[in-house]
Structure formats: structure tokens, C-alpha cells
Amino acid sequence: MWRCLLLVMLLAACSKGPEADLPSISQARSLGAEWALVNEQAGAGKLTATYVAAMRKSIREQLKTCAMSLTQPKSAYGEEIAALIAAPDSASPALLRGHADRLKRIEDSLESA
């Protein structure tokens, strides 16, 4: 009886997998795109250094929270989020958008599954 119950619980936990991570994937994608915009506007001289530093710090902290909430951190989306966290503050907007775009493709594929 206990083995059956344990098996059912394990299957239920596994079935949530990537779908359970959708909110974190979506948030990380949005944060990556926002960071790209901040860096783009900073490069154009449209933002103050104080604002840029505060935004980058906030985005990085939120990305870390997203990463910690993942049920499958060693997944493709976990690696993309980790790559965003590892990016330098002044990463190119193209690099950041690349990560955000890959997260969007993953998000879309999970939503359509």
C-alpha cells in the first residue's frame, strides 16, 4: 500500500515539472528583455547611472529568485536563466535579447504542450 502511494506521489511531482516552472520562465524572459532595454537606453545616454545601477541590481536579484524557484534547474530554461544571471551588468542588448528570445520559445512550447 505504501509503495503504491509513494509511486503515485512521485508521478504527481514529476508531472508538474516544466509546466510548474512556466511563471518563473515567463518572469525571467521579461526581466531579460527589460535588462536589454535598460542597457540599450543607457548606451544612448538616456538614463542616469544611478537608475541603471539600481535597475541592473533589481533585475539580477529577481532572476536569482526565478532560478531558485525552478523545479528543474538543470533544464534548458534553467541554463538560460543562469546565463542571464552570469552576464555582466553591461552585457549587450543583443546578448540579453538572445536569452530572452530562447526563453520565449521554451515558454511557448510548454504552453502549447
C-alpha positions in Angstrom: 0.0 0.0 0.0 2.7 2.5 1.0 4.7 1.7 -2.2 1.7 2.4 -4.3 1.1 5.7 -2.5 4.7 6.6 -2.9 4.6 5.8 -6.6 1.5 8.0 -7.1 3.1 10.9 -5.2 6.3 10.6 -7.3 4.4 10.6 -10.5 2.4 13.6 -9.5 5.5 15.5 -8.6 7.1 14.6 -11.9 4.1 15.5 -14.0 4.3 19.1 -12.8 7.9 19.6 -14.0 8.4 22.2 -16.6 4.8 23.3 -16.6 5.1 24.3 -12.9 8.1 26.4 -13.9 6.2 28.5 -16.5 5.7 31.5 -14.3 9.4 31.7 -13.5 10.3 31.2 -17.1 8.0 34.0 -18.2 9.3 36.3 -15.5 12.9 35.6 -16.4 12.2 36.2 -20.1 10.5 39.6 -19.2 13.4 40.5 -16.9 16.0 39.7 -19.7 14.1 41.9 -22.2 13.8 44.7 -19.6 17.6 44.5 -18.9 18.3 44.7 -22.6 16.2 47.8 -22.9 17.9 49.4 -19.9 21.3 48.7 -21.4 20.2 50.0 -24.8 18.8 53.2 -23.3 21.9 53.6 -21.1 24.1 53.2 -24.1 22.2 56.0 -25.8 22.8 58.2 -22.8 19.1 58.4 -21.9 19.3 57.1 -18.3 21.3 58.2 -15.3 24.0 56.0 -14.0 22.2 55.7 -10.6 19.0 54.5 -12.2 20.9 52.0 -14.4 22.8 50.5 -11.5 19.6 50.2 -9.4 17.7 48.5 -12.3 20.5 46.1 -13.0 20.8 45.1 -9.4 17.0 44.6 -9.1 16.8 42.6 -12.3 19.7 40.3 -11.2 18.1 39.7 -7.8 14.7 38.9 -9.4 16.5 36.5 -11.8 18.1 34.7 -8.9 14.7 34.3 -7.3 13.4 32.8 -10.5 16.3 30.4 -10.7 15.8 29.3 -7.1 12.1 28.6 -7.6 12.7 26.2 -10.6 11.7 22.6 -10.2 14.2 21.6 -12.9 17.2 24.0 -12.6 19.3 21.8 -14.9 16.9 22.2 -17.8 17.4 24.3 -21.0 15.4 27.1 -19.4 17.4 26.8 -16.2 20.6 27.2 -18.2 19.2 30.3 -20.0 18.3 31.9 -16.7 21.7 31.0 -15.2 23.3 32.6 -18.3 21.4 35.8 -17.7 22.5 35.8 -14.1 26.1 35.3 -15.2 26.0 38.1 -17.8 28.0 41.2 -17.0 26.0 44.3 -16.0 26.9 46.0 -19.3 26.0 43.0 -21.5 25.0 43.9 -25.0 21.3 44.2 -25.6 21.6 41.7 -28.3 23.0 39.1 -25.9 20.3 39.7 -23.4 17.6 39.6 -26.0 19.0 36.3 -27.3 18.5 34.7 -23.9 15.0 36.3 -23.6 14.1 35.0 -27.1 15.2 31.5 -26.2 13.2 31.6 -23.0 10.2 32.8 -25.0 10.5 29.8 -27.4 10.7 27.4 -24.4 7.7 29.2 -22.8 5.7 28.9 -26.0 6.5 25.2 -26.4 5.5 24.4 -22.8 2.2 26.4 -23.1 1.3 24.6 -26.3 2.1 21.1 -24.9 
